Amino acid sequence: MNWEYFTKDLTIDTFWSVLLGTLIIYAAIIFYTRIFGLKSFSKMTGFDFINTIAIVIYLQ
């Protein structure tokens, strides 16, 4: 595997935007589980989870 393929366009700005996006999504998941509870979160299907993440990303 050639790591240059994955890192050739990686600049410091790209790195910080990916890191910030990851932290926002992580915080949104924590916030969601605090509001709605772990039980409702565990009942989500994979489709529901992906839709939730997509909505969070869209609202950024």
Secondary structure, DSSP 8 states (H G I E B T S, - for coil): --THHHHTT--HHHHHHHHHHHHHHHHHHHHHHHHHHHHHHHT--HHHHHHHHHHHHHT-
